[in-house]
Amino acid sequence: MKTYLFEIELEPDEEGWRAFYPPLEDVGASTWGATQEAALNNIQEVLSLILEEFAEDEKALTATDSLTVSNRLLVAISR
């Protein structure tokens, strides 16, 4: 099992908040929510679906400055 920690961008827009992961925006890593919390929950779901698609297509994501990939179980807490 791998753990992926994405550095997400969060910004206000006309409809609430937009959350996105710039390196994967071209494959759909962008969403919004009425609140910051909703946008963050939505981007978590979107990134999970993208990871599933990458696994099915046998594509790998490698660690970068904005992505940490670990073979250990991790918990991320943002405040």
A tleap script that builds the chain and sets N, CA, C and O, in Angstrom:
source leaprc.protein.ff14SB
mol = sequence {
  NMET LYS THR TYR LEU PHE GLU ILE GLU LEU
  GLU PRO ASP GLU GLU GLY TRP ARG ALA PHE
  TYR PRO PRO LEU GLU ASP VAL GLY ALA SER
  THR TRP GLY ALA THR GLN GLU ALA ALA LEU
  ASN ASN ILE GLN GLU VAL LEU SER LEU ILE
  LEU GLU GLU PHE ALA GLU ASP GLU LYS ALA
  LEU THR ALA THR ASP SER LEU THR VAL SER
  ASN ARG LEU LEU VAL ALA ILE SER CARG
}
set mol.1.N position { 0.849 -1.174 0.000 }
set mol.1.CA position { 0.000 0.000 0.000 }
set mol.1.C position { 0.895 1.238 0.000 }
set mol.1.O position { 1.900 1.287 0.710 }
set mol.2.N position { 0.526 2.227 -0.794 }
set mol.2.CA position { 1.253 3.483 -0.843 }
set mol.2.C position { 0.364 4.606 -0.327 }
set mol.2.O position { -0.860 4.560 -0.446 }
set mol.3.N position { 1.000 5.599 0.238 }
set mol.3.CA position { 0.310 6.804 0.687 }
set mol.3.C position { 0.787 7.959 -0.176 }
set mol.3.O position { 1.986 8.124 -0.404 }
set mol.4.N position { -0.153 8.754 -0.653 }
set mol.4.CA position { 0.153 9.902 -1.496 }
set mol.4.C position { -0.285 11.168 -0.760 }
set mol.4.O position { -1.438 11.281 -0.343 }
set mol.5.N position { 0.634 12.113 -0.602 }
set mol.5.CA position { 0.315 13.402 -0.002 }
set mol.5.C position { 0.470 14.469 -1.078 }
set mol.5.O position { 1.576 14.738 -1.546 }
set mol.6.N position { -0.644 15.069 -1.463 }
set mol.6.CA position { -0.668 16.074 -2.523 }
set mol.6.C position { -0.688 17.471 -1.909 }
set mol.6.O position { -1.432 17.715 -0.959 }
set mol.7.N position { 0.108 18.377 -2.429 }
set mol.7.CA position { 0.051 19.778 -2.026 }
set mol.7.C position { -0.996 20.454 -2.908 }
set mol.7.O position { -0.773 20.676 -4.098 }
set mol.8.N position { -2.124 20.772 -2.316 }
set mol.8.CA position { -3.294 21.270 -3.022 }
set mol.8.C position { -3.322 22.795 -3.027 }
set mol.8.O position { -2.901 23.437 -2.065 }
set mol.9.N position { -3.813 23.355 -4.102 }
set mol.9.CA position { -4.075 24.795 -4.180 }
set mol.9.C position { -5.556 25.016 -3.871 }
set mol.9.O position { -6.415 24.260 -4.326 }
set mol.10.N position { -5.836 26.039 -3.108 }
set mol.10.CA position { -7.214 26.364 -2.731 }
set mol.10.C position { -7.396 27.873 -2.891 }
set mol.10.O position { -6.645 28.663 -2.319 }
set mol.11.N position { -8.405 28.263 -3.679 }
set mol.11.CA position { -8.618 29.684 -3.918 }
set mol.11.C position { -10.107 29.985 -4.041 }
set mol.11.O position { -10.881 29.140 -4.493 }
set mol.12.N position { -10.505 31.187 -3.638 }
set mol.12.CA position { -11.917 31.553 -3.780 }
set mol.12.C position { -12.261 31.774 -5.250 }
set mol.12.O position { -11.425 32.217 -6.037 }
set mol.13.N position { -13.503 31.459 -5.607 }
set mol.13.CA position { -14.002 31.777 -6.950 }
set mol.13.C position { -15.441 32.275 -6.830 }
set mol.13.O position { -15.948 32.444 -5.721 }
set mol.14.N position { -16.095 32.507 -7.955 }
set mol.14.CA position { -17.441 33.076 -7.939 }
set mol.14.C position { -18.457 32.204 -7.212 }
set mol.14.O position { -19.421 32.722 -6.650 }
set mol.15.N position { -18.258 30.904 -7.214 }
set mol.15.CA position { -19.250 29.983 -6.655 }
set mol.15.C position { -18.866 29.437 -5.284 }
set mol.15.O position { -19.614 28.637 -4.720 }
set mol.16.N position { -17.729 29.841 -4.732 }
set mol.16.CA position { -17.284 29.322 -3.444 }
set mol.16.C position { -15.773 29.200 -3.425 }
set mol.16.O position { -15.054 30.199 -3.401 }
set mol.17.N position { -15.298 27.950 -3.436 }
set mol.17.CA position { -13.863 27.681 -3.377 }
set mol.17.C position { -13.467 26.664 -4.434 }
set mol.17.O position { -14.182 25.694 -4.681 }
set mol.18.N position { -12.331 26.897 -5.047 }
set mol.18.CA position { -11.774 25.981 -6.041 }
set mol.18.C position { -10.567 25.315 -5.440 }
set mol.18.O position { -9.682 25.987 -4.911 }
set mol.19.N position { -10.516 23.975 -5.516 }
set mol.19.CA position { -9.382 23.182 -5.041 }
set mol.19.C position { -8.829 22.428 -6.243 }
set mol.19.O position { -9.579 21.863 -7.039 }
set mol.20.N position { -7.490 22.427 -6.360 }
set mol.20.CA position { -6.895 21.752 -7.503 }
set mol.20.C position { -5.454 21.347 -7.213 }
set mol.20.O position { -4.800 21.886 -6.320 }
set mol.21.N position { -4.986 20.387 -7.989 }
set mol.21.CA position { -3.600 19.940 -7.925 }
set mol.21.C position { -3.003 20.229 -9.292 }
set mol.21.O position { -3.213 19.458 -10.228 }
set mol.22.N position { -2.249 21.343 -9.430 }
set mol.22.CA position { -1.796 21.810 -10.746 }
set mol.22.C position { -1.124 20.765 -11.651 }
set mol.22.O position { -1.417 20.741 -12.846 }
set mol.23.N position { -0.238 19.901 -11.134 }
set mol.23.CA position { 0.408 18.948 -12.055 }
set mol.23.C position { -0.557 17.955 -12.726 }
set mol.23.O position { -0.214 17.366 -13.751 }
set mol.24.N position { -1.755 17.766 -12.162 }
set mol.24.CA position { -2.698 16.805 -12.746 }
set mol.24.C position { -4.003 17.472 -13.208 }
set mol.24.O position { -4.994 16.785 -13.456 }
set mol.25.N position { -4.004 18.793 -13.323 }
set mol.25.CA position { -5.222 19.465 -13.788 }
set mol.25.C position { -5.634 18.996 -15.172 }
set mol.25.O position { -6.824 18.946 -15.484 }
set mol.26.N position { -4.664 18.654 -15.998 }
set mol.26.CA position { -4.988 18.214 -17.362 }
set mol.26.C position { -5.741 16.891 -17.395 }
set mol.26.O position { -6.333 16.550 -18.419 }
set mol.27.N position { -5.730 16.132 -16.288 }
set mol.27.CA position { -6.505 14.889 -16.224 }
set mol.27.C position { -7.667 15.010 -15.237 }
set mol.27.O position { -8.244 14.004 -14.824 }
set mol.28.N position { -8.009 16.254 -14.858 }
set mol.28.CA position { -9.209 16.477 -14.073 }
set mol.28.C position { -9.031 16.769 -12.601 }
set mol.28.O position { -10.013 16.736 -11.858 }
set mol.29.N position { -7.822 17.054 -12.144 }
set mol.29.CA position { -7.587 17.290 -10.715 }
set mol.29.C position { -7.947 18.720 -10.322 }
set mol.29.O position { -7.104 19.488 -9.858 }
set mol.30.N position { -9.223 19.057 -10.519 }
set mol.30.CA position { -9.734 20.373 -10.174 }
set mol.30.C position { -11.213 20.225 -9.829 }
set mol.30.O position { -11.946 19.503 -10.505 }
set mol.31.N position { -11.638 20.900 -8.790 }
set mol.31.CA position { -13.034 20.831 -8.373 }
set mol.31.C position { -13.364 22.079 -7.567 }
set mol.31.O position { -12.511 22.949 -7.394 }
set mol.32.N position { -14.573 22.172 -7.081 }
set mol.32.CA position { -14.953 23.319 -6.268 }
set mol.32.C position { -15.923 22.868 -5.186 }
set mol.32.O position { -16.415 21.740 -5.201 }
set mol.33.N position { -16.185 23.760 -4.258 }
set mol.33.CA position { -17.161 23.515 -3.206 }
set mol.33.C position { -17.662 24.841 -2.678 }
set mol.33.O position { -17.002 25.868 -2.839 }
set mol.34.N position { -18.812 24.828 -2.055 }
set mol.34.CA position { -19.389 26.056 -1.500 }
set mol.34.C position { -18.549 26.582 -0.343 }
set mol.34.O position { -18.526 27.787 -0.091 }
set mol.35.N position { -17.858 25.688 0.361 }
set mol.35.CA position { -16.968 26.068 1.458 }
set mol.35.C position { -15.582 25.485 1.195 }
set mol.35.O position { -15.419 24.627 0.328 }
set mol.36.N position { -14.585 25.954 1.945 }
set mol.36.CA position { -13.244 25.392 1.821 }
set mol.36.C position { -13.256 23.900 2.136 }
set mol.36.O position { -12.635 23.107 1.428 }
set mol.37.N position { -13.953 23.525 3.184 }
set mol.37.CA position { -14.022 22.119 3.592 }
set mol.37.C position { -14.633 21.259 2.487 }
set mol.37.O position { -14.135 20.172 2.196 }
set mol.38.N position { -15.705 21.743 1.875 }
set mol.38.CA position { -16.349 20.985 0.799 }
set mol.38.C position { -15.406 20.838 -0.394 }
set mol.38.O position { -15.323 19.763 -0.989 }
set mol.39.N position { -14.702 21.904 -0.744 }
set mol.39.CA position { -13.759 21.841 -1.861 }
set mol.39.C position { -12.640 20.855 -1.572 }
set mol.39.O position { -12.238 20.100 -2.457 }
set mol.40.N position { -12.130 20.851 -0.341 }
set mol.40.CA position { -11.061 19.912 0.025 }
set mol.40.C position { -11.558 18.468 0.025 }
set mol.40.O position { -10.839 17.565 -0.402 }
set mol.41.N position { -12.780 18.248 0.501 }
set mol.41.CA position { -13.355 16.895 0.446 }
set mol.41.C position { -13.511 16.441 -1.000 }
set mol.41.O position { -13.240 15.286 -1.329 }
set mol.42.N position { -13.951 17.357 -1.861 }
set mol.42.CA position { -14.154 17.011 -3.269 }
set mol.42.C position { -12.835 16.700 -3.975 }
set mol.42.O position { -12.771 15.761 -4.769 }
set mol.43.N position { -11.774 17.478 -3.697 }
set mol.43.CA position { -10.498 17.218 -4.372 }
set mol.43.C position { -9.901 15.901 -3.884 }
set mol.43.O position { -9.213 15.214 -4.640 }
set mol.44.N position { -10.155 15.548 -2.643 }
set mol.44.CA position { -9.682 14.255 -2.136 }
set mol.44.C position { -10.341 13.119 -2.924 }
set mol.44.O position { -9.673 12.157 -3.303 }
set mol.45.N position { -11.635 13.228 -3.168 }
set mol.45.CA position { -12.353 12.213 -3.940 }
set mol.45.C position { -11.852 12.174 -5.385 }
set mol.45.O position { -11.636 11.098 -5.942 }
set mol.46.N position { -11.670 13.345 -5.986 }
set mol.46.CA position { -11.185 13.423 -7.369 }
set mol.46.C position { -9.799 12.773 -7.494 }
set mol.46.O position { -9.556 11.987 -8.409 }
set mol.47.N position { -8.903 13.108 -6.569 }
set mol.47.CA position { -7.550 12.541 -6.634 }
set mol.47.C position { -7.562 11.032 -6.411 }
set mol.47.O position { -6.763 10.307 -7.003 }
set mol.48.N position { -8.460 10.566 -5.564 }
set mol.48.CA position { -8.592 9.125 -5.350 }
set mol.48.C position { -9.014 8.423 -6.644 }
set mol.48.O position { -8.480 7.366 -6.983 }
set mol.49.N position { -9.965 9.007 -7.356 }
set mol.49.CA position { -10.408 8.430 -8.634 }
set mol.49.C position { -9.285 8.465 -9.674 }
set mol.49.O position { -9.123 7.520 -10.447 }
set mol.50.N position { -8.520 9.544 -9.691 }
set mol.50.CA position { -7.401 9.638 -10.632 }
set mol.50.C position { -6.358 8.567 -10.313 }
set mol.50.O position { -5.818 7.941 -11.225 }
set mol.51.N position { -6.072 8.351 -9.027 }
set mol.51.CA position { -5.120 7.302 -8.650 }
set mol.51.C position { -5.618 5.924 -9.082 }
set mol.51.O position { -4.828 5.093 -9.531 }
set mol.52.N position { -6.916 5.677 -8.951 }
set mol.52.CA position { -7.492 4.404 -9.404 }
set mol.52.C position { -7.298 4.236 -10.908 }
set mol.52.O position { -6.929 3.156 -11.368 }
set mol.53.N position { -7.544 5.289 -11.671 }
set mol.53.CA position { -7.364 5.231 -13.124 }
set mol.53.C position { -5.911 4.988 -13.486 }
set mol.53.O position { -5.617 4.201 -14.386 }
set mol.54.N position { -4.996 5.661 -12.791 }
set mol.54.CA position { -3.571 5.451 -13.055 }
set mol.54.C position { -3.190 4.003 -12.765 }
set mol.54.O position { -2.435 3.402 -13.530 }
set mol.55.N position { -3.695 3.436 -11.679 }
set mol.55.CA position { -3.387 2.050 -11.326 }
set mol.55.C position { -3.917 1.092 -12.394 }
set mol.55.O position { -3.223 0.155 -12.788 }
set mol.56.N position { -5.142 1.323 -12.861 }
set mol.56.CA position { -5.720 0.479 -13.904 }
set mol.56.C position { -4.909 0.537 -15.193 }
set mol.56.O position { -4.759 -0.466 -15.891 }
set mol.57.N position { -4.386 1.733 -15.503 }
set mol.57.CA position { -3.590 1.921 -16.720 }
set mol.57.C position { -2.103 1.626 -16.498 }
set mol.57.O position { -1.281 1.785 -17.400 }
set mol.58.N position { -1.778 1.189 -15.264 }
set mol.58.CA position { -0.398 0.877 -14.869 }
set mol.58.C position { 0.535 2.071 -15.059 }
set mol.58.O position { 1.693 1.916 -15.450 }
set mol.59.N position { 0.012 3.259 -14.777 }
set mol.59.CA position { 0.814 4.483 -14.779 }
set mol.59.C position { 1.252 4.754 -13.343 }
set mol.59.O position { 0.496 4.508 -12.403 }
set mol.60.N position { 2.452 5.252 -13.177 }
set mol.60.CA position { 2.964 5.540 -11.838 }
set mol.60.C position { 3.048 7.047 -11.620 }
set mol.60.O position { 3.334 7.811 -12.541 }
set mol.61.N position { 2.798 7.446 -10.406 }
set mol.61.CA position { 3.037 8.833 -9.997 }
set mol.61.C position { 4.319 8.827 -9.182 }
set mol.61.O position { 4.480 8.012 -8.273 }
set mol.62.N position { 5.219 9.722 -9.503 }
set mol.62.CA position { 6.467 9.804 -8.760 }
set mol.62.C position { 6.465 11.034 -7.866 }
set mol.62.O position { 5.783 12.021 -8.140 }
set mol.63.N position { 7.236 10.954 -6.801 }
set mol.63.CA position { 7.322 12.063 -5.856 }
set mol.63.C position { 7.903 13.297 -6.540 }
set mol.63.O position { 8.792 13.199 -7.385 }
set mol.64.N position { 7.382 14.458 -6.157 }
set mol.64.CA position { 7.861 15.747 -6.654 }
set mol.64.C position { 7.868 16.714 -5.472 }
set mol.64.O position { 7.630 16.315 -4.332 }
set mol.65.N position { 8.140 17.974 -5.749 }
set mol.65.CA position { 8.081 18.976 -4.683 }
set mol.65.C position { 6.675 19.105 -4.107 }
set mol.65.O position { 6.521 19.471 -2.941 }
set mol.66.N position { 5.654 18.815 -4.896 }
set mol.66.CA position { 4.274 18.975 -4.424 }
set mol.66.C position { 3.550 17.651 -4.194 }
set mol.66.O position { 2.347 17.631 -3.937 }
set mol.67.N position { 4.298 16.533 -4.288 }
set mol.67.CA position { 3.707 15.207 -4.063 }
set mol.67.C position { 4.692 14.333 -3.311 }
set mol.67.O position { 5.828 14.142 -3.747 }
set mol.68.N position { 4.251 13.802 -2.180 }
set mol.68.CA position { 5.045 12.854 -1.420 }
set mol.68.C position { 4.406 11.481 -1.591 }
set mol.68.O position { 3.201 11.321 -1.400 }
set mol.69.N position { 5.218 10.495 -1.952 }
set mol.69.CA position { 4.742 9.121 -2.093 }
set mol.69.C position { 5.514 8.275 -1.091 }
set mol.69.O position { 6.744 8.303 -1.059 }
set mol.70.N position { 4.791 7.529 -0.279 }
set mol.70.CA position { 5.428 6.726 0.757 }
set mol.70.C position { 4.861 5.313 0.749 }
set mol.70.O position { 3.686 5.107 0.445 }
set mol.71.N position { 5.694 4.354 1.082 }
set mol.71.CA position { 5.245 2.975 1.246 }
set mol.71.C position { 4.749 2.728 2.663 }
set mol.71.O position { 4.355 1.612 3.003 }
set mol.72.N position { 4.770 3.752 3.475 }
set mol.72.CA position { 4.312 3.654 4.855 }
set mol.72.C position { 2.919 4.245 4.969 }
set mol.72.O position { 2.513 5.058 4.138 }
set mol.73.N position { 2.187 3.837 5.999 }
set mol.73.CA position { 0.875 4.420 6.271 }
set mol.73.C position { 1.080 5.743 6.984 }
set mol.73.O position { 1.799 5.810 7.981 }
set mol.74.N position { 0.454 6.792 6.481 }
set mol.74.CA position { 0.587 8.121 7.051 }
set mol.74.C position { -0.784 8.724 7.298 }
set mol.74.O position { -1.771 8.328 6.677 }
set mol.75.N position { -0.836 9.673 8.196 }
set mol.75.CA position { -2.044 10.450 8.428 }
set mol.75.C position { -1.671 11.909 8.256 }
set mol.75.O position { -0.696 12.373 8.847 }
set mol.76.N position { -2.430 12.636 7.458 }
set mol.76.CA position { -2.196 14.058 7.255 }
set mol.76.C position { -3.288 14.844 7.970 }
set mol.76.O position { -4.473 14.527 7.864 }
set mol.77.N position { -2.871 15.864 8.691 }
set mol.77.CA position { -3.817 16.725 9.393 }
set mol.77.C position { -3.508 18.153 8.992 }
set mol.77.O position { -2.380 18.618 9.157 }
set mol.78.N position { -4.499 18.847 8.469 }
set mol.78.CA position { -4.334 20.247 8.093 }
set mol.78.C position { -5.173 21.104 9.016 }
set mol.78.O position { -6.323 20.771 9.300 }
set mol.79.N position { -4.616 22.189 9.479 }
set mol.79.CA position { -5.345 23.102 10.360 }
set mol.79.C position { -5.263 24.491 9.822 }
set mol.79.O position { -5.813 25.417 10.418 }
savepdb mol mol.pdb
quit
